[in-house]
Amino acid sequence: MSNELVTNIDGTSKTSGTQCFTADLLPVANGTYRIEVSGSLAHVLEVTFDSGTNWTKLNNGAQLVADQLYVFDVMIKTGDTFNMRQSTGTVVFDILRIYRVD
């Protein structure tokens, strides 16, 4: 299994409700994608598979603790338009990386 870095926005700040990536990620094949994230404030992280029409909370909707590293695997399929956002003030993402892992 390889870990191919798809994108990262390490060191970038994002305000609450703002999509993390300027353009949605468009997978070229079905597969598992790994999210590595650590932020400067406690926040709830959400993902969308349809350009923001519907949002799903990661971590069972519980806040991610500031300055801790979290790893989530999500299945993304061809045709999905994937993005993320957070819920609290302005968070600096010390780490926010997306890998394709299969």
Rosetta silent file (secondary structure, phi, psi, omega in degrees, C-alpha in Angstrom):
SEQUENCE: MSNELVTNIDGTSKTSGTQCFTADLLPVANGTYRIEVSGSLAHVLEVTFDSGTNWTKLNNGAQLVADQLYVFDVMIKTGDTFNMRQSTGTVVFDILRIYRVD
SCORE:     score description
SCORE:     0.000 S_00000001
   1 L     0.000  128.677  178.702    0.000    0.000    0.000 S_00000001
   2 L  -102.215  158.486  176.218    1.443    3.363   -0.970 S_00000001
   3 L  -117.432   96.633 -179.193    0.741    6.743    0.578 S_00000001
   4 E   -94.465  119.136  177.815    0.480    9.300   -2.208 S_00000001
   5 E   -67.759  122.421  179.326    0.184   12.898   -1.010 S_00000001
   6 E   -90.370  -47.082  179.661   -2.786   14.459   -2.800 S_00000001
   7 E  -164.646  162.444  172.053   -2.666   17.922   -1.221 S_00000001
   8 E  -153.972  152.351  174.546   -1.790   19.789    1.948 S_00000001
   9 L  -130.752   41.648  178.890   -2.381   23.207    3.452 S_00000001
  10 L   -51.733  134.757  175.858    0.056   22.983    6.367 S_00000001
  11 L    80.178    7.579 -177.875    0.385   26.312    8.189 S_00000001
  12 E   -97.348  140.381  175.380   -2.784   27.808    6.670 S_00000001
  13 E   -98.143  142.954  178.428   -5.506   29.530    8.716 S_00000001
  14 E  -135.102  134.815  177.524   -9.178   29.006    7.924 S_00000001
  15 E   -83.305  158.979 -179.173  -12.178   30.755    9.438 S_00000001
  16 L   -53.405  130.571  176.160  -15.235   28.874   10.628 S_00000001
  17 L    84.129   -8.334  178.984  -17.391   27.621    7.756 S_00000001
  18 L   -84.711  133.481  178.401  -14.810   28.394    5.058 S_00000001
  19 L   -64.254  139.345 -175.389  -13.900   25.473    2.828 S_00000001
  20 L   -68.404  -39.420 -176.010  -10.336   24.348    3.422 S_00000001
  21 L  -105.045  134.819 -178.557   -9.396   23.805   -0.210 S_00000001
  22 L   -56.000  -41.840  176.741   -9.814   26.533   -2.826 S_00000001
  23 L  -121.171  142.735  176.749  -11.078   23.944   -5.300 S_00000001
  24 L   -57.990  147.433  174.263  -12.844   20.693   -4.438 S_00000001
  25 E   -80.999  131.527 -177.017  -10.711   17.566   -4.679 S_00000001
  26 L  -116.605  100.558 -176.983  -11.827   15.426   -7.611 S_00000001
  27 L   -66.872  144.743  177.838  -10.716   11.796   -7.263 S_00000001
  28 L   -94.586   -8.105  177.729   -9.692    9.980  -10.431 S_00000001
  29 L  -155.607  154.443  174.296  -10.482    6.569   -8.919 S_00000001
  30 L   -63.617  144.664  176.780  -12.453    5.072   -6.047 S_00000001
  31 E   172.754 -178.918  178.476  -10.351    4.591   -2.952 S_00000001
  32 E   -95.947  131.841  177.879   -9.392    5.307    0.613 S_00000001
  33 E  -119.812  136.414 -177.728   -8.053    8.741    1.418 S_00000001
  34 E  -105.456  130.430  176.693   -6.305    9.546    4.692 S_00000001
  35 E  -105.270  124.485  171.095   -6.733   12.909    6.419 S_00000001
  36 E  -111.480  127.980 -174.811   -4.012   14.001    8.859 S_00000001
  37 E  -145.356  139.702  171.040   -4.975   17.094   10.821 S_00000001
  38 E  -147.403  127.976 -177.511   -3.784   19.196   13.738 S_00000001
  39 E  -125.015  162.870 -175.066   -5.160   22.658   14.478 S_00000001
  40 L   -77.093  -17.883  178.284   -4.407   25.547   16.810 S_00000001
  41 L  -129.905  154.758  171.524   -7.895   25.563   18.412 S_00000001
  42 L   -63.502  136.946 -177.436  -10.376   22.889   19.403 S_00000001
  43 E  -159.093  160.530  171.685  -12.819   22.519   16.506 S_00000001
  44 L   -96.825  132.180 -179.774  -15.257   20.172   14.800 S_00000001
  45 E  -104.225  132.169 -179.451  -14.050   19.004   11.388 S_00000001
  46 E  -123.856  150.479  176.128  -16.574   18.339    8.617 S_00000001
  47 E  -123.955  153.407  173.787  -16.256   16.844    5.146 S_00000001
  48 E  -127.617  145.609  176.661  -18.408   17.138    2.046 S_00000001
  49 L  -113.380    5.322 -175.563  -18.594   14.780   -0.909 S_00000001
  50 E  -140.925   44.376  176.879  -20.879   17.038   -2.987 S_00000001
  51 L    59.948   26.672  173.255  -19.315   20.540   -3.084 S_00000001
  52 L    97.512    4.536  175.721  -20.870   21.611    0.200 S_00000001
  53 L   -68.162  -43.332  179.172  -24.520   20.671   -0.236 S_00000001
  54 L  -126.910  140.964 -179.328  -24.237   18.126    2.602 S_00000001
  55 L  -122.963  142.502  178.264  -21.670   18.043    5.401 S_00000001
  56 E  -124.010  129.670 -179.760  -20.618   15.121    7.626 S_00000001
  57 E   -81.022  137.101  172.692  -18.824   15.609   10.943 S_00000001
  58 L   -88.289  166.873  176.595  -15.718   13.557   11.665 S_00000001
  59 H    61.142   35.026 -179.140  -14.844   12.205   15.135 S_00000001
  60 H    56.489   25.548  179.168  -18.539   11.558   15.910 S_00000001
  61 H    81.435   -1.690  179.316  -19.072   15.316   15.946 S_00000001
  62 L   -79.064  148.171  178.657  -16.790   15.776   18.964 S_00000001
  63 L   -64.283  141.649  170.615  -14.285   18.608   18.916 S_00000001
  64 E   -80.473  135.178 -178.956  -10.725   17.810   17.962 S_00000001
  65 L   -73.043  138.470  179.987   -8.386   18.877   20.758 S_00000001
  66 L   -58.027  142.030  173.018   -6.008   21.717   19.863 S_00000001
  67 L    61.259   26.636  173.345   -2.451   20.776   18.913 S_00000001
  68 L  -116.059  148.731  179.398   -3.139   17.029   18.751 S_00000001
  69 L   -92.457  129.122  176.444   -2.699   14.919   15.618 S_00000001
  70 E  -119.740  147.370  177.311   -5.760   13.113   14.288 S_00000001
  71 E  -130.420  128.452  178.325   -5.947   10.636   11.413 S_00000001
  72 E  -128.616  137.557  171.647   -9.170    9.749    9.578 S_00000001
  73 E  -105.828  130.648  177.628   -9.669    7.390    6.634 S_00000001
  74 E  -128.923  146.128  175.381  -12.567    8.164    4.297 S_00000001
  75 E   -89.657  126.657  177.999  -13.791    6.387    1.190 S_00000001
  76 E  -124.533  136.778 -178.381  -14.070    8.706   -1.801 S_00000001
  77 L  -115.352  159.199  176.046  -15.456    7.616   -5.151 S_00000001
  78 L   -54.982  133.674 -177.754  -15.132    8.902   -8.673 S_00000001
  79 L   100.281  -19.487  174.832  -17.643   11.724   -9.123 S_00000001
  80 L   -69.517  149.724  172.862  -17.373   12.965   -5.535 S_00000001
  81 E  -121.364   97.439 -166.534  -16.394   16.601   -5.037 S_00000001
  82 E   -94.473  136.752  172.778  -14.557   16.517   -1.709 S_00000001
  83 E  -154.346  176.656 -178.190  -13.772   19.407    0.622 S_00000001
  84 E  -140.559  160.944  171.674  -13.529   20.156    4.343 S_00000001
  85 E  -153.595  166.260  178.218  -14.325   22.926    6.813 S_00000001
  86 E  -125.677  170.811 -165.368  -14.020   23.576   10.537 S_00000001
  87 L  -115.056    2.592 -169.228  -16.399   25.102   13.056 S_00000001
  88 L  -131.464  114.005  171.592  -14.525   27.413   15.441 S_00000001
  89 L    46.091 -133.584  175.396  -13.223   30.954   14.931 S_00000001
  90 E  -116.248  117.738 -179.492   -9.981   30.975   12.975 S_00000001
  91 E  -106.252  131.644  169.663   -7.947   27.787   13.165 S_00000001
  92 E   -90.579  119.171  177.021   -4.364   27.532   11.975 S_00000001
  93 E   -84.408   98.412  176.299   -3.926   24.063   10.533 S_00000001
  94 E   -59.959  -39.186  175.309   -0.393   23.159   11.585 S_00000001
  95 E  -135.574  126.782  166.384   -0.986   19.964    9.618 S_00000001
  96 E  -148.883  101.348 -175.469   -3.748   19.297    7.098 S_00000001
  97 E  -128.417  143.591  175.707   -2.759   16.664    4.582 S_00000001
  98 E  -119.254  127.046  177.434   -4.727   14.337    2.328 S_00000001
  99 E  -119.601  147.207  166.280   -3.152   11.077    1.132 S_00000001
 100 E   -93.317  125.745 -172.338   -4.458    8.392   -1.182 S_00000001
 101 L  -113.802    0.892  173.295   -3.662    5.153    0.622 S_00000001
 102 L  -145.516    0.000    0.000   -4.874    2.442   -1.762 S_00000001
